[in-house]
Amino acid sequence: MTTNMSLFLSAITLLSVSFYALHRKLPVLTRTPRPAEPRNLSILLWHWPFGVSYSLAGDVCSIEYGIPGCLLSDNTSLFPHADVVVFHHHELRTGRSSLPLHLPRPATQRWLWLSLEPPANNGNLSRYNGMFNWTMTYWRRADVQIPYGKLVPVSPKSSNYLIPKKGSCLVSWVVSNYRPDHRRSQVYQDLRKQIPIQVYGRWPRRPLSERSLLPAIGHCHFYLAFENSIAPDYITEKLWRNAYEAGAVPVVLGPSRDDYEALVPPGSFIHVSDFNSTEELAVFLKLLATDRRRYETYFKWRQTHGIKRYTDWRERLCNICVSYHRLPAVKVYYNLDAWAKS
């Protein structure tokens, strides 16, 4: 039998079965079309923060951070095809970069304003009113919130945290940008009159290497996690790395206690605002250092949680894709300056 004859007979058989099925009202087998594969989201970084670039080769978000369907690029020629274009504010403020207002902007493209600085360092943002759709910063009210760090649950079986052995050091502080008018400088000057404080960094000309930083702090009972700017939700690596990772109880000066407790357990830090004076704070620190059992309660959270710090800009960018589908498709910041300072 020839090939053409075989194909003809197969077609006749299929038509007969279909006619019989229709006549008897039986179901006809059909091929269900496959659902369309989810489209990859394209995130374009218009300029690298502070001019320091990283490799975006390969599927970085999926391989490094377990976030599939998210493609990062810093190739500005891909602007017409990007779903989200990210602009880091520091480069816009300093004039090292500018918004591509000369290019036709796709109707579905979203522009995202990125800054991890406190409001005082962002300057006047009114020139950007009506330009951005989304914001990305450490603020809880941002469209994409990226804190400097967070607590992550750990299995009790894998939790074997040991509090670093303490020496004679009561309190330490690492500071390079010292300004007498800063609130933290004033609190430090008052506190040092009451208790000894070991100070490191460029300001006292006692720099610590990356290798020696955490061991030096961990040798002390407490660390002054004083922020250089007091602003809502502004809690930096001074808490996450210098205190928590080093293994010293943080004495914090920054946003309100409520802001801290939104991120970390209330019994894991000491807030300056809880005391009527630096004298009262100093007395409390001295007494707590001598009460080992009470002191160790400040580390109880380490039995159930570990620390994750965000240090790689690529991971921050990948997290845009995690939030993308829950963000409003139609949104414009017509008064970015007021939003950033409220």
LOZAKE-831766 format. One record per atom (N, C-alpha, C): z, x, y; residue in one letter. Coordinates in pm, whole numbers, plus 32768, in hexadecimal, padded with zeros to 4 digits. Each point is the difference from the previous one (the first is absolute). Layout:
% residues N
ZXYa...
//
This chain:
% residues 342
800080567F89m80007FAA8077m80008059807Cm7FA77FDE805Dt7FF880548078t80777FE9805At8014805F805Dt80707FF5805Ft7FF27F858057t7F887FE68032n7FE97F8C8057n801F7F7E7FB7n7FD87FF87F7Fm801C7F887FB3m80967FED7FEFm804F806D7FEBs80907FF87FEFs80437FCB807Fs7FD580328071l80387FD18080l7FE17F6D8016l7F867FD47FD6f7FD87F738013f80567FA47FABf801A80287F83l80517FAE7FA7l80927FFA802Fl803580718036s808980028033s80107FA28076s7F9C7FFE8057a80057FA68073a7FFD7F6F7FD5a7FAB7FE07F9Di7FF77F767FCEi80867FD67FC4i8040805B7FB5t80807FE07FC0t806B7FE38069t80078053806Bl80637FEC806Al7FEC7F7C8048l7F817FDA801Al7FE37F818042l80277F8B7FA7l7FEB800F7F7Es80237F947FA2s80957FEB7FFBs804D806F7FFBv80927FF47FFCv80347FC18080v7FC980278072s802D7FC9807Fs7FE17F6B8009s7F867FD67FD0f7FDB7F728002f805C7FAF7FA6f8020803B7F8By80587FBA7FA2y808C7FF1803Ay802E80698044a80867FFA803Aa80087F998070a7F977FF88052l7FFF7F9C806Al7FFB7F747FC7l7FAD7FEC7F95h7FF27F7C7FC4h80847FD17FC2h804A805C7FBFr807E7FDE7FBFr80788010805Er7FE380288080k806880178064k8062806B7FD3k7FCA806B7FC2l805180717FD8l7FF7806B806Bl80668055800Ep7FFC806B8065p7F9580667FE1p7FC180318065v7F9D80697FF2v804080848028v7FF280667FABl80398082801Fl7FB480408072l804680288068t7FC380448072t804B8080801Ct7FC7805C8047r803D807F8025r80447FF18087r8086800E8002t804C7FF4807Dt7FEE807E8053t7FD77FF1807Ep7FEF80788053p808580478017p7FFD80848001r8078804E8018r802C7FF48091r80847FFB8016p802E7FFC808Cp7FDC80808048p7FE37FF3807Fa7FD98076804Fa807480638009a7FE0807E7FF6e80668067800Ee80377FFF808Fe808580108010p803780038088p7FC580738050p7FE17FE2807Dr7FBF80638055r806680678031r7FD7807D7FFFn8055806A8035n800C7FF08098n807980188032l80177FFE808Fl7FE8808A8039l7FBF80058071s7FDE807F8040s80598015807As8051806C7FFBi805A8023806Fi7FCC807F8042i7FDB7FF5807Dl7FCB8073804Bl806A80348061l8025807D7FEFl805B8042805El7FAC8043806Bl800D7FD2807Cw7FA9802F806Bw801F80918028w807D80267FF7h8028808A801Dh8083801C7FB6h8011807A7FD3w807880247FB5w80788010805Ew80737FC97FDAp8078800F8053p802480938016p800E8022807Ef80298086802Bf7F9D806C7FD2f7F857FD77FDFg7F97805F7FDDg800D80417F79g805B7FD37FADv8013803B7F7Av7FBE7FA57F99v7F9880327FBFs7FB47FAC7FA3s8023801E7F6Fs7FE47F9E7FAAy8014800C7F70y7F7F7FD87FB9y7FF380287F86s7F897FDE7FB3s80027F6D7FD9s7F8E7FBE8012l7FF17F757FD8l7F9D7FF37F8Dl7FE2806F7FBEa7FA180007F93a80357FAF7F8Aa7FA77FB47FC1g80287FB27F8Bg804A7F818027g80307FBC7F9Cd804A7F828015d809380228016d802080308078v80868032801Fv806A7F957FECv7FE67F878034c80667F977FFCc80257FDA7F70c7F9C7FF87FAAs801A7FD97F76s803F80717FB1s7FCA8078800Ei802E80717FB0i808A802F802Bi8014800D8082e807E80388032e80707F99800Fe7FDC7F838023y80687FA08025y7FF77F7C7FB4y7FA77FF77F9Fg7FF77F877FAFg7FD47F85804Cg7FAE80128068i7FCE7F908050i7F687FFA7FEDi7FCE7FA97FA8p7F707FFB7FE5p7FB47FB4806Dp7F7D80138001g7FA97FB48059g801080218092g802A807A801Ec80188027808Bc7FBE80888018c7F998002804Fl7FB5807B8019l801B8033808Dl802D807D8008l801D80408080l7F8D805A802Al7FEA80068081s7F9980598034s8024802A808Es7FD480798026d800C802C808Ad7F76801E803Bd7F987FCC7FBCn7F768012802Cn7FDE7F928065n7FFF80218080t7FEE7F9A8067t7F757FBF7FFEt7FA1803D7FBCs7F7B7FC37FF6s80037F827FAAs806C7FED7FB6l800E7F887FACl80407F8C804Dl800D800F8081f803F7F9A8053f7FC77F747FEAf7F7C7FED7FF9p7FCA7F777FF1p80297FBD7F7Ep802D804D7F9Ch801E7FC77F7Ch80957FF97FE2h8054802D805Ca809080057FE6a80407F778012a805C7FDE7FA4d804D7F85800Dd806E800F8068d803E80768000v806D801E805Ev7FE9808A803Bv800D800B8084v7FF880818042v808A801E803Bv803680747FDEv808980248026v7FFD80678071v804D7FE68069f8008805A8072f8091802B8012f801A80817FF3h808780358017h801480128096h806D7FC88033h80117FF68091h800B80878046h803D80627FC2h801580818043h7F7D803A8034h7F967FF87FB0e7F7F80378029e7FC17FAE8070e80177F7D7FFFl7FCD7FAE806Dl804A801E8082l8084800F7FF5r805380188078r7FE18086803Fr7FE980667FAFt7FE880878033t7F6E80198024t7FA87F9F7FE4g7F7380118020g7FB280517F9Dg803C80227F8Fr7FB7804C7F9Ar7F9B7FA97FB6r80117F7F800Es7FA37FA27FC3s7FFB7F848057s7FA07FAA7FE4s7FF37F84804Ds7FC97F927FA6s80107F86802Dl7FCE7F8F7FB3l7F677FFC8007l7FBD7FDC7F93p7F6C7FFD7FFFp7FCB7F7F803Ep801D7FEC807El7FD77F858044l7F6A7FF98015l7FBB80707FEFh7F6F80048013h7FB57FD27F83h80477FEC7F92l7FC07FD97F83l800E7F6A7FE9l7F997FC27FC8p800D7F717FDEp80687FEE7F91p80617FAB8018r806E7FED7FA3r7FE67F887FA5r7FFD80167F7Bp7FEA7F917FA4p80677F918013p7FD57F847FF2a80587F8E801Ca80797FFC7FA3a7FF1802E7F84t806E7FF97FA0t805480807FFCt7FDE80618051q8049807F7FFFq80847FF3804Dq8069803B7FC9r80837FFD8041r8022808B8034r80388005807Bw802F807D8039w809880037FF7w803480717FD2l8090800D7FE8l803A80708054l80687FE0804Bw804780608054w8073803B7FB1w800580867FF9l806380467FAFl8055805D8056l80847FF47FF2s805B805C8045s80857FFF7FB8s803A80767FEFl8086800C7FC7l80638033806Al7FD67FFD807De8054802D806De80527F8D803Ae8072801F8040p804B7F968045p7FB37FD3807Bp801C7F888033p7FB57FCB8073p7FFA805E8078p806C804B8018a800280588075a7F95806C7FF8a7FD580237F88n7F9C806A7FF0n7F707FCC7FFFn7FEF7F7C8000n7F797FC87FF8n7FBF7FED8087n80518000806Ag7FC77FEF8085g7FD17F728019g7FA67FF38060n7FCC7F7C8026n7F8E7FD97FA2n80117F8E7FBEl7F9C7FD37F9Fl7FA87F908036l800E7FDF8080s7FB77F8D8035s7F6980137FFBs7FD1807C8000r7F7080177FFBr7FC27FD47F7Cr80577FEB7F9By7FCE7FDA7F7Cy80117F6B7FE4y80277FB58066n800F7F707FECn7F7B7FC27FD7n80057FAE7F9Ag7F887FBC7FD0g7FA980547FA5g802C80797FDDm7FAF805A7FAEm80247FFC7F6Bm80807FEF7FE4f802E80117F75f80247F7A7FBFf7FE67FFB7F7En80207F8A7FB0n8085800E7FB7n801E80787FD2w807980177FB2w8049807D8031w807F80077FDEt805280748021t803E803A7F82t801A80818005m803D80457F8Em806480658037m807F7FE87FDFt806980578031t807E7FE87FADt806F803E802Ay807D7FF27FB7y80467F7C801Ey7FD67FB98068w80417F848027w7FEF7F977F93w806A7FB67FE7r7FF97F957F9Cr7FA07F92802Ar7FE87FF18081r7FA87F95802Fr7F6D802B8007r7FE280797FD7a7F76802E7FFEa7FB27FB87F93a7F7E7FFA800Fd7FAC7FC27F99d8008804F7F7Dd7FFD8083800Cv801280577F8Cv8076805C8021v80707FE87FBEq80768051801Cq8003807A7FA5q800C8074803Ci800E807D7FB5i807A804A8035i80737FF07FC1p80778048802Dp7FF680937FDCp805A804F8035y8003808E7FDDy803080137F71y80497FA07FCCg803180097F77g80357F7B7FD2g80207FF87F81k803C7F867FC9k804880227F7Ek80557FA37FD4l804580107F82l7FAE7FBF7F92l7FFC803F7F8Cv7FB87FCA7F8Ev80607FF67F8Av7FFA7F937FB4p805B7FF07F8Ep7FE580697F94p8069802C7FBFv7FF5805C7F8Fv80537FC97F8Ev7FDB80227F88s80497FD47F8Bs808980427FFDs80697FB47FE2p8086803C7FF7p800680727F9Cp7FAC7FF87F98k7FFF80697F9Ak7FC780838036k7FA47FF48060s7FC280788037s80468031807Es80667FB8802Bs804880288079s806E80647FDCs7FE8807C8023n806280697FE6n801E804F807Fn80067FB88070y801380438081y808B803E8009y8002807B8030l807E80488015l800D80218094l80707FDE803Ai80198020808Bi800B8097800Fi7FB4803C805Cp800880918012p8090802D801Cp802380727FCBk808680368016k801480218093k806E7FCF8036k801A8012808Fk8052807E8019k7FE1803F806Fg804A80768028g805E7FE08072g8014805F8056s805B7FEE8071s7FBD7FB98075s7F7B7FEF7FF9c7FB67FC1806Fc801C7F6A8003c802D7FCF8071l801A7F728010l7F817FB58029l7FBF802E806Cv7F8C7FBA8038v7F9380668022v7F837FDA7FE8s7F908055802As7F9A7FAD804Ds7FAB80468049w7F977FC0804Fw7F8D8061800Fw7F877FCF7FEBv7F8780518013v7FB57FC58077v7FEA80518067v7FBD7FCE8078v7FA9806D803Bv7F867FD98024s7FA5805D8044s7FDF7FCF808Bs7FEC7F7D800Fn7FE07FC78082n80807FCE8041n8046805A8044y807F7FDC803Ey7FEA7FE68095y80297F88802Ar7FFB7FDE808Er80877FC78029r803D80368067p80867FD38029p80097F6C8020p7F8E7FC3802Ad80037F748027d7FF57FA17F88d7FE480357F8Ah7FF97FAC7F8Ah808C7FCC7FDCh80047F877FD2r807F7FC57FD6r803E80527F8Fr7FAE80307FA4r8036804D7F8Fr804080838030r7FCA803C8068s8039807C8034s808A7FE7803Ds800C7F8F8044q807F7FDF803Eq806D7FE47F98q7FDA7FB97F95v80607FE47F95v802780827FBBv7F9F80567FE9y801E80817FC0y806280528054y7FE880098081q805580508057q80907FCB8001q800F7F7B7FFAd80877FC77FFBd804080177F77d7FB07FF47F96l8037800B7F79l8029808F7FDEl7FB680618032r801D808B7FE0r80858030803Br80327FB58061k808380208038k80727FD67FA3k7FDD7FA97F9Fq80667FCB7FA7q7FFD80437F75q7F8880217FD1i7FF180387F79i7F95806D8002i8003805D7FA2p7F9880687FF9p7F7E7FC77FCAp7F928027803Bi7F7B7FD17FD6i7FA5807A7FF2i7FC780137F8Aq7FA1806D7FEBq7F757FCF802Bq7FC580458061v7F807FD48039v7F9480647FDAv7F8F7FCB7FCEy7F8D80527FD9y7F847FCF804By7F95804D7FF8g7F827FDA803Eg7FD68060806Dg7F927FDD8043r7FCB80598068r80598004807Br803F7F8E801Fw80527FFE807Aw807180677FFAw805180067F97p806A80667FFDp7FCF80877FCAp7F7B80097FEBr7FC380797FCAr803A80247F77r80117F9A7FAFr802D800F7F75r7FA47FAE7FA6r7F8180257FFDp7FA27FAF7FB0p801D800B7F6Bp7FE07F967FB8l800D7FFD7F70l7F767FEF7FC2l7FE3804B7F98s7F817FEF7FB9s80047F7D7FB2s7F8A7FD27FD5e7FFA7F867FB0e8053800E7F82e800380777FCBr804980177F83r80987FFC8014r802C802D8073s8091800A8017s80397F89804Ds7FAB7FA98033l802D7F918053l80607FA37FB7l7FD47FC67F92l80527F9D7FBAl807F803D7FC4l7FF980767FC2p807C803B7FCDp8069801A806Dp7FD3802B8075a805E8019806Ea80447F7F802Ca7FB27F93800Bi80397F80802Ai80597FC77F92i7FD4800C7F82g804C7FCA7F90g808780427FEDg801080778035h808080487FF8h806A7FBF8058h7FD27FAB805Fc805B7FBE805Ec801C7F717FD3c806F7FCA802Eh80247F777FDCh7FA97F998049h7FE2801A807Ff7FB97F9E8051f7F8C8042804Af7F9D7FAB801Fy7F8D8030804Ey7FE87FA18075y7FEA80388076l7FE57FAE8077l7F6D7FD78000l7FE57F8A7FC8a7F777FCB7FFDa7FE77FB68083a7FF9804E806Df7FF17FCA8086f7F6C7FFA8025f7FCF7F88801Fe7F757FF2802Be7FEF802C8092e7F8D80398020n7FEA802E8089n7FD77F8F805En7FE87F8B7FC5s7FE07F8B8051s803F7F867FBEs803F7FAC8050i80437F8A7FCBi7FA17F8A800Ci7FCE7FD07F8Fa7FA17F918000a800E7FB17F7Fa7FE37F7E8002p800D7FAE7F88p7FB1803A7F8Ap804180067F8Dd7FC3802B7F81d7FD880957FFCd801A8048806Cy7FD6808D8003y806780557FB5y7FE580137F7Ei8058804C7FA7i7FA980667FB8i8010807E801Ft7FA280667FD5t803580537F8Bt7FBC806F7FE9e8026805B7F93e808A803D8014e80377FF28076k808880328018k80647FBB7FA3k7FE67F837FE2l80547FB87FA0l7FD1801B7F71l7F7E7FEC7FE7w7FCB80037F77w8005808A7FC2w7FD180648048r7FFC80877FC7r807D80508021r801D800E8082n806D805A8029n80887FD57FCDn80167F7E7FF3a80827FD17FD1a7FFC7FD77F6Da7FB37F987FE1y80007FCB7F78y7FD080657F98y7F8E803F8018e7FCD805E7F9De8057807C7FF7e803C8027806Fa805680777FFEa80847FE37FBAa802B7F828001g807E7FDD7FBFg80778005805Dg7FEA7FE28081a806C7FF68062a80067F718031a80767FD08022v800D7F798034v7FCC7FFF8090v7F9F7FAA801Fp7FC97FFF8088p805A7FB98064p801280418072v803D7FBF8075v7F8B7FDE805Bv7FE27F7F800Ev7F827FDA803Fv80147FD48091v7F9C8023804Fl7FF57FD4808Bl7F6F7FDB8015l7FE67F808012g7F777FD0800Cg80017F6B801Bg7FB17FB37FB5p80027F6F8013p80827FC47FCEp80077F7E8000s807B7FBA7FDDs802280107F6Cs807D7FE37FDFr802980037F73r7FAA7FA07FAEr7FDD7F8E8038d7FAD7FA07FB7d7F7A803C7FD9d7FC680508059d7F8080417FE2d800E80617F8Cd806E804A7FFFy8016805D7F91y80167FB47F7Dy804F7F958007e80217FB57F87e7F887FB47FCAe7F987FF18050a7F847FC47FCDa7FB8805E7FA0a802380818005l7FBE80637FACl805B80407F99l808080108022v805C804B7FA9v80847FB67FF2v805080207F98p80807FBC7FECp806180198074p804D7F9C8025p805D80108071p806A80697FE8p8023801C7F84g806780637FE4g7FCB808A7FE6g7F86801D802Fs7FC480837FE7s7FF78056807Ds802D7FCC8072f7FF7804B807Df80737FD9805Bf8013804E8069i80677FE78066i7FB87FF38085i80127F8E8042h7FBA7FE7807Eh805B80218076h7FCC804C805Ev804D802A8075v80367F87804Cv7FB27F958005s80297F8B804Fs80787FB67FC5s802780237F84d80757FBF7FC3d808480348039d7FF980658055f807A803F8034f80067FF18098f80787FF48032n80137FED8090n7FEC8081804Fn800B80727FBCs7FF380808044s7FDC806B7F9Bs7FD380738032t7FE380707FA6t808180377FC5t806E7FF28048e8081802C7FCBe80247FAF7F83e7FE97F7E8007e801D7FAA7F8De7FA480227F8Be7F82801B801Dl7FA080287F99l802A80837FBFl802980618050a802980837FCBa80787FF37FA2a80617FAF8025v80757FEB7FABv7FD67FC37F7Bv7FA67F9F8005f7FD17FBE7F86f7FBA80647FA3f7FAB80568036l7FB680607FAEl805F80647FBDl8063802C804Bk805F80607FC7k80507FC27F8Ek802A7F858012l804D7FBC7F97l7FAA7FE37F86l7F867FD38018l7FA77FDE7F91l7FDE807A7FACl7FF08073803Fa7FDF807A7FB7a8070802B7FA2a807A7FD8801Dt807180267FABt801D7F997F93t7FBE7F8E8007d80147F957F9Dd7F867FFD7FA5d8004804F7F97r7F8A80127FABr7FCF7F7C7FC4r805D7FAF7FCEr7FD77F837FC0r7FB77FA68064r80357FF18076r7FC07FAC8065r7F7C803E802Fr80008083800Fy7F868044802Cy7F8E7FE77F9Dy801D80057F80e7F987FF07F9Ae7FC87F737FFAe80457F9E8038t7FCA7F798002t7F817FF78055t7FF0805C805Cy7F8780018054y7F8480297FB0y8012802E7F86f7F9080277FABf7FEF7FA07F8Af80497F927FFFk7FFB7FA47F90k7F737FC97FEAk7FB57FEE806Bw7F797FC87FF8w7FA380597FAFw802280817FF3r7FA9805B7FB5r80017FE27F69r805B7FAB7FD3q80027FD87F73q7F8E7FA17FDFq7FCD7FBB8063t7F977F9C7FE7t7F8080188050t8003805B8060h7F8B80138055h7FE58094801Ah7F81801B8016g7FD58083802Cg7FBC7FF48087g7FC9806E8030i7FC380048085i7F6B80197FF6i7FB47FB4804Bk7F72801B800Ek7FE280148094k7FC680718020r7FD7801A808Ar7F687FFB800Ar7FD07FCA8070y7F708000801By7FE080798056y7FB4805C7FC8t7FDF807B8048t7F6980198008t7FB37FBC7FAEd7F7080167FF9d7FB87F8D8046d7FAE80218062w7FB87F978049w7FA47FB27FA4w7FD0803B7F97r7FA77FB87FA4r80497F8D7FBDr807C80167FD9e804D7F957FC2e80177F8E8062e801B8021807Cr80127F988064r7F807FAE800Fr7F8E80448003l7F807FB9800Fl7FE37FA97F87l802080307F89c7FE97FB17F86c804F7F7E8004c80748002803En80547F898005n7FC57F928057n7F9C80218050i7FBA7F98804Ci7FBE7F9F7F9Fi7FC980347F93c7FBD7FAB7F9Ec80627FA47FB8c807B802E7FF0v80667FAC7FC1v801D7F868056v7FFE80118082s80217F93805Ds7F867FB0802Cs7F8980347FEAy7F847FCA803Cy7FF07F697FEDy800E7FD07F86h7FDE7F737FE3h806A7F9E8031h807480308028r80657FA48036r800280038099r7FB28058803Cl7FFE800B8092l7FA37F96803Bl801D7FD08079p7FAA7F9A803Ep7F758038801Fp7F9C7FB37FD9a7F76802D8017a7FDC7FFA8094a803E7FA28046v7FE47FF0808Fv8080801E804Dv80048074803Dk80748028804Ek7FD7806D8061k802F7FF6807Av7FE380648067v807F80188051v8020807E801Ay807280228055y7FCF80078091y80137F918045y7FD27FF9808Ay806080468060y807B801A7FD1n806080498053n804C80607FA4n7FBD80697FD8l803A80627FA4l80798044803Fl7FFA8019807Fd806D80458044d80817FAE7FFBd7FF57F7E8018a80767FA97FFBa80377FF77F73a7FA77FF87F9Dw802C7FFA7F75w804B807F7FD8w7FCB80728028a803B80807FD8a808780198045a80197FC1806Fk807C8019804Ak80657F8E7FF5k7FDC7F9A7FB5s805C7F8D7FF5s806880167F96s
//
